[in-house]
Amino acid sequence: MKKRLKSFYLLVSSVFIGLLHMPFAFAKSVSGNKLFPVPVSDSPAKAAVEPMHIIPAVKSVYDSLHLNLRGLSREAFEYAKKGVDRLLQEGRLVNDSIISIIDFSRQSSEKRFFILDIKNFKVLFNTLVSHGRNSGREFASYFSNQHASYMSSPGFYITRETYEGKNGYSLKLEGLEKGINDNAYERGIVVHGAAYVSDAFVNAQGYIGRSQGCPAVPAQVAYPVINRIKNGTCLFIYHPSYVNRSAIL
């Protein structure tokens, strides 16, 4: 009798233990050999791919405005932006949106004066601009910081106040680079309009007229150009030969 009871007890115990393990067995089979399945959204592969679909590619101002097609070299633009960033850090600019770039790697018959609104992605002006009569004929190749040299000076400037002078409405420039253009204000290097800066001169002789060192623009755009860039914006005159001499760059 005792043996029968013992056997019955063992049988009942085995059945009970088996029933206890059945949920875990089913859970293991459903999850694919794991007790708790990993959600699909947390997989590393998906996390790595998703940002590529939701973050759009951001073009630079240079590419967005197709400035290469307008004739502005990428080097001139990148150096201008680098200098502006530094001047902003030093608190020297009043207006951080407008950049004026004169690209003297181009000949004077080309529209090498660019005024850009880099915050709103706009080309405000693209026009002819002169160089000094002793800096070269078609190209500006020689530069000076000296009085009465009649040469242009490259580098970074801050635009100052306007005035009416012998060349009409004009804009004073403050040169920021010692030994390169820091005599500009005293030399009277200014932005002004001039009749010799025109397509007519280009058609007649292959290049525009030259100044005494000033970046002169066509007379018909002098007022709007000057009014747009006056009082604390950056003007950058670029030439490849100048870059290694610049403390700002």
Number of C-alpha atoms within 10 A of each C-alpha: 5 7 8 8 10 10 11 11 11 11 11 11 11 10 10 11 10 10 9 10 10 10 9 10 12 11 15 14 11 12 12 10 11 11 14 11 12 10 7 9 9 9 10 9 10 11 11 9 10 10 10 10 7 8 8 8 7 8 9 11 18 17 12 11 16 13 16 12 9 13 16 23 18 13 13 20 23 12 17 23 17 12 20 25 14 14 18 14 10 9 10 15 19 14 14 18 15 23 22 25 25 29 27 24 18 19 21 26 22 19 19 23 26 25 22 22 17 17 10 10 14 14 17 15 17 20 17 23 32 34 31 25 19 19 22 17 17 20 16 25 18 17 23 21 22 18 14 10 16 22 26 30 31 27 27 28 23 21 24 17 13 18 11 10 10 8 14 14 17 23 25 23 30 23 25 18 20 12 14 22 24 20 21 25 15 13 19 16 27 21 24 27 25 22 14 20 25 21 17 13 15 17 11 9 12 15 22 26 23 26 22 20 27 25 24 27 24 20 17 12 15 20 17 11 22 21 13 14 21 21 19 19 22 31 26 26 21 24 21 13 12 14 15 8 12 15 12 15 14
